[in-house]
Amino acid sequence: MSKKKKKKSSPKKIDLHGVKHEDVRSVCIEFIEDNWDLDDEVQFITGYSGEMKAIVIDLLEEYELNFQIGDGFNSGFIISWL
């Protein structure tokens, strides 16, 4: 009998396009807390807004989470590990 490989699921994502900067923090807190037990990678789609990235990064640092900006080709998102 052959073993089936466990298929890696796509990371959970939150698209922050269209979210007002003043609301980003609370939206991200809810996303982090809803996925805290996920024990996997999550992505914050920020686009190229420096202000949006700064808000997300400040929050991830408060939660003491590791993160990476983009993937070398696209810097419009932030990856973090919960």
Buried (B, 14 or more C-beta within 10 A) or exposed (E): EEEEEEEEEEBBBBEBEEBEEEEBBEBBEEBBEEBEEBEEBBBBBBEEBEEBBEBBBEBBEEBEEEBEBBEEEEEBBBBBBB
